[in-house]
């Protein structure tokens, strides 16, 4: 790192900046998605289809952990971008220290409570007598390393937002490569089963976190650890939570939604149907993470220029990001509609599981071409500090639309009702996002945040 931003966020051409910032983020987010896919692939082939279903049962709890991580990491990283744009370097330093302390506190509290009630939590999330042992073995180890995960993800968000997307990318890629190397060793060689996959995950993150801490310990860097920044500041905490509330609520809603999906699929299709959703979820998130990478590339550009009140550049980066996101999700549509069986075979050789996963993939990815737009618009409002708008858009898809559909449609169409609820809510949410963005642009309400 250096005390100068590697690219001038306020003057370089927007497309050049987006490519420079988004590409490392895309690689990092894709690698993060592959990180989870590697676990699923090795567990599916090395432990079995019930273990894969057990892994799917843990998704709500992992979404819940991610919700608290994003409350701090996303909010603080956006705040850092805005403060750097305003040349308020002292506050940016304090945000770094607060990110570390908040993730430490939240990580310890989440781990303690979750471990105390782990078995009833997993049963509530859809675990059966067949899948509970696998889910419990995996999640126990993941929770023991939860503090490491929170701090690692928080510091990575700071790296990205402070003008060092490549370093953030290197940290993520390091965890993916280490996990891919350790997974087969722990699962096949040491015969640790699903526990081996969890151990590989945490060990990879420990190594990446050690490297991050070394970077931030250098006093010659613009943002670095030093005495005085670790004391929690009420204003910084509240601002971080305010901005991070949108992704927090989105992940919280995701937790509840996966519970509904798992219970619905389990009721109408059994354990294999839950495993099928686990496969579909991994594939869907591969494309969603690419769009999230685009959003993360957009975030420091939009945040910096919004802080500098260069609104033309803010709107330009929004339009370009929407275009790229739509292209990515259209590719996902092609994959999901024309080659779902081939994709499912990567995770398992069980024929019935492949059939269920392929059927679900075709349904869920049918409206993919419009989802990218909705994701970018929601993240855009978050990036410029308009928390309420971002929260509303984040919740329209998952709370206002999807939850009612997941409750109502399965009563009439069983397992099919569970699957079709998702594309219907995606489409409606995208229409709402379009209307909201047009309204804001027409009325010129992109005003300065009060941070």
C-alpha positions in Angstrom: 0.0 0.0 0.0 1.0 3.6 -0.3 -0.2 6.9 1.0 -1.4 7.9 -2.4 -4.4 6.3 -4.0 -3.3 4.2 -7.0 -5.9 5.8 -9.2 -7.3 9.3 -8.9 -11.0 8.6 -8.2 -12.1 12.1 -9.0 -10.3 12.7 -12.3 -9.6 9.4 -14.1 -12.1 8.3 -16.8 -15.0 6.5 -15.1 -14.8 3.4 -17.3 -11.1 3.1 -16.7 -11.7 3.4 -12.9 -14.5 0.9 -13.0 -12.4 -1.7 -14.8 -9.5 -1.1 -12.5 -11.6 -1.4 -9.3 -14.2 -3.8 -10.4 -11.9 -6.4 -12.0 -10.0 -7.2 -8.8 -13.3 -7.2 -6.9 -14.9 -9.5 -9.5 -12.0 -11.9 -9.3 -12.2 -11.7 -5.5 -16.0 -12.2 -5.3 -15.9 -15.0 -7.9 -13.1 -16.6 -5.9 -15.2 -16.2 -2.8 -18.1 -18.0 -4.5 -15.7 -20.7 -5.7 -14.5 -20.9 -2.1 -18.0 -22.1 -1.1 -18.4 -24.2 -4.2 -15.2 -26.1 -3.5 -16.6 -27.2 -0.1 -19.8 -28.3 -1.7 -18.1 -30.2 -4.5 -15.7 -32.1 -2.2 -18.4 -32.8 0.3 -20.8 -34.0 -2.4 -18.3 -36.4 -3.9 -16.3 -37.3 -0.8 -18.9 -37.5 1.9 -22.2 -38.0 0.1 -25.5 -36.5 -0.9 -26.9 -36.3 2.7 -23.8 -34.4 3.7 -24.5 -32.0 0.9 -28.1 -31.6 2.2 -26.7 -31.1 5.7 -24.4 -28.3 4.3 -27.4 -26.7 2.7 -29.2 -26.6 6.1 -26.3 -24.5 7.5 -26.9 -21.7 4.9 -29.4 -19.7 7.1 -26.9 -19.6 10.0 -24.1 -18.6 7.7 -26.3 -15.9 6.2 -27.0 -14.6 9.7 -23.3 -14.4 10.5 -22.8 -12.6 7.2 -25.5 -10.2 8.1 -23.6 -9.0 11.2 -20.4 -8.9 9.3 -21.9 -6.7 6.6 -23.4 -4.4 9.2 -19.9 -3.4 10.1 -17.8 -4.1 7.0 -20.0 -2.7 4.3 -21.1 0.3 6.3 -17.5 1.2 7.4 -16.0 0.7 4.0 -18.6 3.1 2.4 -17.9 5.6 5.2 -14.2 5.4 4.5 -14.7 6.1 0.8 -16.8 9.1 1.5 -14.3 10.4 4.1 -11.4 10.0 1.8 -13.3 11.9 -0.9 -13.8 14.7 1.7 -10.1 14.5 2.6 -11.0 13.7 6.2 -8.1 11.2 6.8 -8.3 11.3 10.6 -11.8 10.0 10.6 -10.9 7.4 8.0 -8.2 6.1 10.3 -10.6 5.9 13.2 -13.1 4.0 11.1 -10.4 1.3 10.5 -9.8 0.8 14.2 -13.6 0.7 14.9 -14.0 -1.9 12.2 -11.5 -4.2 13.9 -13.1 -3.8 17.4 -16.7 -4.1 16.3 -16.0 -7.3 14.3 -14.2 -8.7 17.3 -17.1 -8.0 19.7 -19.9 -9.1 17.3 -17.9 -12.3 16.3 -17.5 -13.4 20.0 -21.1 -12.7 20.9 -22.5 -14.5 17.8 -20.3 -17.6 18.3 -21.2 -17.9 22.0 -25.0 -17.7 21.4 -25.0 -19.9 18.3 -23.0 -22.7 19.9 -25.2 -22.7 23.0 -28.3 -23.4 20.9 -26.8 -25.0 17.8 -28.9 -28.2 17.6 -32.3 -26.6 18.0 -31.3 -23.8 15.6 -30.3 -26.4 12.9 -33.6 -28.3 13.4 -35.5 -25.1 13.0 -33.5 -24.4 9.8 -34.7 -27.7 8.3 -32.3 -30.4 9.5 -33.7 -33.9 9.7 -32.4 -36.8 11.7 -30.4 -37.8 8.6 -28.8 -34.5 8.0 -28.4 -33.0 11.5 -25.1 -34.8 12.3 -23.4 -33.4 9.2 -24.8 -29.9 9.7 -23.8 -29.9 13.4 -20.2 -31.1 12.7 -19.6 -28.5 10.0 -21.2 -25.6 11.8 -19.5 -26.2 15.1 -16.1 -25.7 13.5 -17.2 -22.7 11.4 -18.6 -21.0 14.5 -15.4 -21.6 16.5 -13.6 -19.6 13.8 -16.3 -17.0 13.3 -14.3 -14.2 14.9 -11.5 -14.8 12.4 -14.0 -14.7 9.6 -15.6 -11.4 10.7 -12.3 -9.6 11.1 -10.9 -11.0 7.9 -13.9 -9.8 5.9 -14.0 -6.5 7.6 -10.4 -5.7 6.9 -10.8 -6.8 3.3 -13.6 -4.3 2.8 -11.4 -1.6 4.2 -8.6 -2.5 1.8 -10.9 -2.3 -1.1 -12.5 1.0 -0.2 -9.2 2.7 0.7 -8.0 2.4 -2.9 -6.3 -1.1 -2.8 -8.7 -3.5 -4.6 -5.8 -5.7 -5.8 -4.6 -6.3 -2.2 -8.2 -7.2 -1.3 -8.3 -9.6 -4.2 -5.0 -11.2 -3.3 -6.4 -11.9 0.2 -9.5 -13.6 -1.1 -7.7 -15.6 -3.8 -5.2 -16.8 -1.1 -8.1 -18.2 1.0 -9.6 -19.9 -2.1 -6.4 -21.6 -3.2 -5.6 -22.7 0.4 -9.1 -24.1 0.8 -8.9 -25.9 -2.5 -5.6 -27.5 -1.5 -6.6 -28.4 2.1 -10.1 -29.7 1.3 -9.1 -32.9 -0.5 -6.3 -33.5 2.0 -8.5 -33.3 5.1 -11.5 -35.0 3.5 -9.9 -37.8 1.5 -6.5 -38.3 3.0 -7.1 -37.6 6.7 -10.7 -38.9 6.4 -12.1 -36.1 8.5 -15.3 -35.9 6.4 -17.4 -32.7 6.5 -15.3 -31.5 9.5 -12.3 -31.5 7.3 -14.0 -29.0 4.9 -14.8 -26.7 7.8 -11.3 -26.9 9.2 -9.8 -26.1 5.8 -12.1 -23.0 5.5 -11.1 -21.5 8.9 -7.4 -22.3 8.5 -7.3 -20.6 5.1 -8.9 -17.5 6.6 -6.4 -17.4 9.5 -3.5 -17.3 7.1 -5.1 -14.5 5.0 -5.9 -12.5 8.2 -2.3 -12.7 9.3 -1.2 -11.2 6.0 -3.8 -8.4 6.3 -2.7 -7.5 9.8 0.9 -7.2 8.5 -0.3 -4.7 5.9 -2.2 -2.6 8.3 0.6 -2.7 10.9 2.9 -0.7 8.6 3.0 2.9 9.9 4.0 4.3 6.5 0.6 3.5 5.0 -2.3 5.9 4.7 -4.5 3.7 6.8 -2.7 1.7 9.5 -3.1 0.4 13.0 -1.9 2.8 15.7 -2.7 3.9 19.2 -6.0 5.7 19.7 -8.0 4.4 16.7 -9.4 1.3 18.5 -11.6 3.3 20.9 -15.1 3.1 19.7 -16.6 6.4 18.5 -20.3 6.7 18.8 -20.6 8.8 15.6 -18.6 6.3 13.5 -20.4 3.3 14.9 -23.8 4.9 14.2 -22.9 6.0 10.7 -21.4 2.6 9.9 -24.5 0.8 11.2 -26.8 3.2 9.3 -25.1 2.6 6.0 -24.6 -1.1 6.7 -28.2 -1.6 7.7 -29.3 -2.3 4.1 -27.0 -5.3 3.5 -27.5 -6.4 7.2 -31.3 -6.6 6.7 -30.8 -8.2 3.2 -28.7 -11.0 4.8 -31.1 -11.3 7.7 -34.0 -11.6 5.3 -31.9 -14.2 3.3 -31.6 -16.2 6.5 -35.3 -16.3 7.0 -36.0 -17.0 3.4 -33.6 -20.0 3.2 -35.4 -21.3 6.3 -38.7 -21.1 4.4 -37.1 -22.6 1.3 -35.5 -25.5 3.2 -38.6 -26.3 5.2 -40.8 -26.1 2.1 -38.5 -28.3 0.0 -38.1 -30.7 2.9 -41.8 -31.0 3.3 -42.7 -31.6 -0.3 -39.4 -33.1 -1.7 -37.4 -34.5 1.3 -33.7 -34.2 2.1 -32.6 -34.5 -1.5 -34.7 -31.5 -2.5 -32.9 -29.4 0.2 -29.6 -30.7 -1.3 -30.7 -29.7 -4.7 -31.3 -26.2 -3.5 -27.8 -26.2 -2.0 -26.4 -26.9 -5.5 -28.6 -24.3 -7.2 -27.7 -21.8 -4.5 -24.0 -22.2 -5.2 -24.4 -21.8 -8.9 -26.7 -18.8 -8.6 -24.3 -17.1 -6.3 -21.4 -17.5 -8.7 -23.1 -15.0 -11.0 -24.5 -12.9 -8.2 -21.0 -12.5 -6.7 -19.7 -11.2 -10.1 -22.3 -8.5 -9.9 -21.4 -7.9 -6.3 -17.8 -7.5 -7.5 -19.0 -4.9 -10.0 -20.9 -3.1 -7.2 -17.8 -3.2 -5.0 -15.8 -1.6 -7.9 -18.5 1.0 -8.3 -18.8 1.8 -4.5 -15.5 3.7 -3.9 -15.9 5.6 -7.3 -19.5 6.6 -6.5 -18.7 7.3 -2.8 -15.6 9.4 -3.5 -17.2 11.5 -6.3 -20.4 11.9 -4.3 -18.3 13.2 -1.4 -16.6 15.5 -3.8 -20.0 16.5 -5.3 -19.1 15.5 -8.8 -22.6 14.2 -9.7 -22.0 13.7 -13.4 -19.3 11.1 -12.7 -21.6 9.5 -10.1 -24.3 8.9 -12.6 -21.9 7.8 -15.3 -20.5 5.0 -13.1 -24.0 3.9 -12.3 -25.0 3.5 -15.9 -21.9 1.6 -16.9 -22.2 -0.8 -13.9 -25.8 -1.5 -14.8 -24.8 -2.4 -18.3 -22.1 -4.8 -17.2 -24.3 -6.4 -14.5 -27.0 -7.1 -17.1 -24.5 -8.8 -19.4 -23.3 -11.0 -16.5 -26.7 -12.1 -15.5 -27.8 -12.8 -19.0 -24.9 -15.2 -19.3 -26.2 -16.9 -16.1 -29.6 -17.2 -17.7 -28.0 -19.1 -20.7 -26.2 -21.5 -18.3 -29.2 -22.1 -16.1 -31.6 -22.8 -19.0 -29.4 -24.8 -21.4 -26.9 -26.7 -19.3 -28.2 -27.3 -15.8 -27.7 -31.0 -15.7 -24.0 -30.6 -16.7 -23.5 -28.1 -13.9 -25.3 -30.3 -11.3 -23.0 -33.2 -12.1 -20.0 -31.2 -10.9 -21.4 -31.5 -7.4 -22.8 -35.0 -7.3 -23.3 -38.3 -9.3 -26.7 -39.1 -7.7 -29.1 -39.1 -10.6 -32.2 -38.0 -8.6 -30.3 -35.1 -7.0 -29.1 -34.0 -10.4 -32.6 -34.0 -11.8 -34.0 -32.0 -8.9 -31.1 -29.5 -9.1 -31.5 -29.0 -12.9 -35.3 -28.4 -12.6 -34.8 -25.9 -9.9 -32.0 -24.1 -11.8 -34.1 -23.6 -14.8 -36.9 -22.0 -12.8 -34.8 -19.7 -10.6 -32.5 -18.4 -13.4 -35.3 -17.7 -15.8 -35.5 -13.9 -15.0 -31.7 -13.5 -14.4 -31.3 -10.8 -17.1 -33.2 -8.2 -15.0 -31.7 -9.1 -11.5 -28.4 -7.3 -12.2 -30.1 -4.0 -12.6 -32.0 -4.3 -9.3 -28.7 -5.3 -7.4 -26.8 -2.3 -8.8 -29.5 0.2 -8.1 -29.8 -1.0 -4.5 -26.0 -0.9 -4.0 -25.8 2.5 -5.6 -28.0 4.2 -3.0 -25.9 2.5 -0.3 -22.7 3.7 -1.9 -23.7 7.3 -1.7 -24.9 7.1 1.9 -28.7 7.0 1.1 -29.4 4.3 3.6 -33.2 4.4 3.7 -33.5 4.0 -0.1 -31.0 1.2 -0.1 -32.7 -0.6 2.7 -36.1 -0.4 1.0 -34.8 -1.7 -2.3 -33.0 -4.5 -0.5 -36.1 -5.6 1.3 -38.6 -5.4 -1.5 -37.3 -8.5 -3.2 -36.8 -10.6 -0.1 -39.4 -9.4 2.4 -42.2 -7.7 0.7 -42.5 -10.1 -2.2 -40.6 -13.3 -1.7 -41.6 -14.2 1.8 -45.4 -14.0 1.1 -44.9 -16.0 -2.1 -43.0 -18.7 -0.3 -45.8 -19.0 2.2 -48.7 -19.0 -0.3 -47.5 -20.7 -3.5 -46.3 -24.0 -2.0 -49.7 -24.6 -0.5 -51.1 -24.9 -4.1 -48.1 -26.2 -6.1 -45.9 -27.9 -3.6 -42.2 -28.0 -4.4 -42.8 -26.2 -7.7 -44.4 -23.4 -5.7 -41.2 -23.0 -3.7 -39.1 -22.8 -6.9 -41.3 -20.3 -8.8 -41.6 -17.9 -5.9 -38.0 -16.7 -6.5 -38.1 -15.6 -10.1 -41.5 -13.9 -9.6 -40.2 -11.8 -6.7 -37.0 -11.0 -8.6 -39.0 -9.6 -11.5 -41.3 -7.5 -9.4 -38.4 -6.1 -7.3 -36.6 -5.1 -10.5 -39.6 -3.1 -11.7 -39.8 -1.3 -8.3 -36.1 -0.5 -8.5 -36.5 1.0 -11.9 -39.4 3.2 -10.8 -37.5 4.4 -7.7 -34.3 5.3 -9.6 -36.2 7.2 -12.3 -38.1 9.1 -9.6 -34.8 10.1 -7.9 -33.2 11.1 -11.1 -36.2 13.1 -12.3 -36.5 15.0 -9.0 -32.7 15.4 -8.5 -32.9 14.1 -5.0 -29.3 12.8 -4.9 -28.3 15.3 -2.2 -25.3 15.3 0.1 -25.3 12.8 3.0 -25.3 14.1 6.6 -22.3 12.2 7.8 
